[in-house]
Amino acid sequence: MKKVRILHRRDKCIGCNACVEAAAHRWRISRKDGKCTLVGSIDKKGNFSVIVDADEYEANRIAAKNCPVRIISVEFN
């Protein structure tokens, strides 16, 4: 089965909630700082990433498209 990598530059997040609305199972708003958090991700110097099954591709593609600061990318791994 194909896998998908989701990347998020959290430091640039403005907390608009667009990603949460598109893919609520993968995104949350942090109560600490109001920024979005990529659920299950690993932090590498402020770049968060997670590898998920291909069935999450479409919802997260919409999340990336709707992000006003363009800090989310979704690609097949």
Steps between C-alpha positions, in 0.01 A plus 500: 500500500624848414602735776472878521736742671348813656737787579422802717712808578337568834702813585325683213149389604244773567244268661222564248351149549463425125696175529292386798181561304626296205660209690394505865641153565854621414505863624434670834526854636746523788363645822851622587565732205195486271695351209402186314667172587548209262382198701757220518779704345870511576677836543825554314617858561151649476397289202239246605430191293297183512455208263142376468295268281387625159138520614591822685636664186190683379399659832856619564540623142198722566655610831817601315304678227293695754799607712533877447873505583581188288698314766354153445607260229367156420684258275504131420794331668 
